[in-house]
């Protein structure tokens, strides 16, 4: 079966915890820590906390499964597929919130990109593009995991 590096599994677990704590800290402490979060509305950020916790926990669990088995097999493949399906669903849900972006940022994006005719797209179309990229990346990751699993199962037989 295709081996999974234990060091990459450990780094995945550490990064899952780090980014979950980092994002929640940024949401709770708001704009005094980082300008990036002025992009989003405060209401949307507060609603995102449970989703950030869910994705962080699922990322940790997925990498923990990869650490325990250290090879692609059916349980690891199933956990990976479930993680990506939930991640896509949560991302789509959050990105389609009508109040995701702060009013000021949405106005700036529309003024810079659409009204100035630099790119003839609105911030809604940019969000749809981001969604498409996320879905495509997840699909490739899931396909890769399934192929590694099938390859390993064929070698066992």
C-alpha positions in Angstrom: 0.0 0.0 0.0 1.0 3.6 -0.6 2.9 4.8 2.5 1.8 8.0 4.3 4.7 9.9 5.9 4.3 10.1 9.7 6.1 13.5 9.7 3.5 14.9 7.2 0.7 13.5 9.4 2.2 15.1 12.5 2.7 18.4 10.7 -0.9 18.2 9.5 -2.2 17.7 13.1 -0.1 20.5 14.4 -1.2 22.9 11.6 -4.8 21.9 12.1 -4.6 22.9 15.8 -2.5 26.0 15.1 -4.7 27.5 12.4 -7.9 26.7 14.4 -6.5 28.5 17.4 -5.1 31.3 15.3 -8.4 32.0 13.4 -10.5 31.9 16.6 -8.1 34.3 18.3 -8.2 36.6 15.4 -12.1 36.5 15.3 -12.4 37.1 19.1 -9.8 39.9 19.3 -11.0 41.5 16.1 -9.3 44.2 14.0 -6.8 45.3 16.6 -4.6 42.3 15.8 -4.8 42.1 12.0 -6.1 44.3 9.2 -7.1 41.3 7.2 -10.2 40.7 9.3 -11.7 44.1 8.5 -12.6 42.5 5.2 -15.3 40.4 6.9 -18.3 41.6 8.8 -18.2 41.1 12.6 -21.5 39.1 12.6 -20.2 36.7 9.9 -16.9 36.2 11.9 -18.8 35.3 15.1 -21.0 32.8 13.2 -17.9 31.2 11.7 -16.4 30.1 15.0 -18.3 26.7 15.3 -17.4 26.0 11.6 -13.7 26.8 12.2 -13.7 24.4 15.2 -15.4 21.7 13.2 -13.0 21.9 10.3 -10.0 22.1 12.7 -11.1 19.0 14.6 -11.8 17.1 11.4 -8.4 18.0 10.0 -6.8 16.8 13.2 -8.8 13.5 13.1 -8.0 13.0 9.4 -4.2 13.4 10.0 -4.4 11.3 13.1 -5.9 8.5 11.1 -3.1 8.9 8.5 -0.6 8.8 11.4 -2.0 5.6 13.0 -2.3 3.6 9.7 0.6 5.2 7.9 -0.7 3.9 4.6 -3.6 4.4 2.3 -6.4 2.0 3.1 -10.2 2.0 3.1 -10.7 3.6 6.5 -8.2 6.4 5.8 -9.7 6.9 2.4 -13.2 7.2 3.9 -12.1 9.6 6.5 -10.4 11.7 3.8 -13.5 11.8 1.6 -15.8 12.7 4.5 -13.3 15.5 5.6 -13.3 17.0 2.1 -17.1 16.7 1.7 -17.6 18.5 5.0 -14.9 21.1 4.2 -16.5 21.9 0.8 -20.0 22.1 2.4 -18.8 24.4 5.2 -16.8 26.6 2.8 -19.8 26.9 0.4 -22.1 27.8 3.3 -19.8 30.4 4.7 -18.8 32.0 1.4 -22.5 32.3 0.4 -23.5 34.3 3.5 -24.9 37.6 2.3 -23.2 39.5 5.1 -19.8 37.7 4.8 -17.9 40.8 3.6 -18.0 44.1 5.4 -20.0 46.7 3.6 -16.9 48.9 3.2 -14.9 46.1 1.6 -17.7 45.0 -0.7 -18.0 48.6 -1.9 -14.3 48.9 -2.5 -14.1 45.6 -4.4 -17.1 46.7 -6.6 -15.6 50.1 -7.2 -12.1 48.9 -8.0 -13.0 45.9 -10.1 -16.3 46.5 -11.7 -16.9 50.2 -11.8 -13.3 51.0 -12.8 -13.6 48.3 -15.5 -10.3 46.7 -14.4 -12.0 43.3 -14.2 -15.6 43.2 -15.1 -16.6 41.1 -12.1 -18.4 41.8 -8.9 -17.4 40.5 -5.5 -20.1 37.8 -5.8 -18.5 36.5 -8.9 -15.1 36.5 -7.2 -16.6 34.4 -4.4 -18.0 31.9 -6.9 -14.6 31.6 -8.5 -13.0 30.9 -5.1 -15.7 28.3 -4.5 -14.9 26.6 -7.9 -11.2 26.5 -7.1 -11.8 25.0 -3.6 -14.1 22.3 -5.0 -11.7 21.4 -7.8 -8.7 21.1 -5.4 -10.8 19.0 -3.0 -11.9 16.7 -5.9 -8.3 16.2 -7.0 -7.2 15.4 -3.4 -10.1 12.9 -3.0 -9.3 11.3 -6.3 -5.6 11.0 -5.4 -6.5 9.3 -2.1 -8.9 6.9 -3.8 -6.3 6.0 -6.4 -3.6 5.4 -3.7 -6.1 3.2 -1.8 -7.0 1.2 -4.9 -3.4 0.8 -5.9 -2.6 -0.5 -2.4 -5.5 -2.9 -2.5 -4.4 -4.3 -5.8 -0.9 -5.0 -4.5 -2.3 -6.9 -1.5 -4.2 -9.3 -3.8 
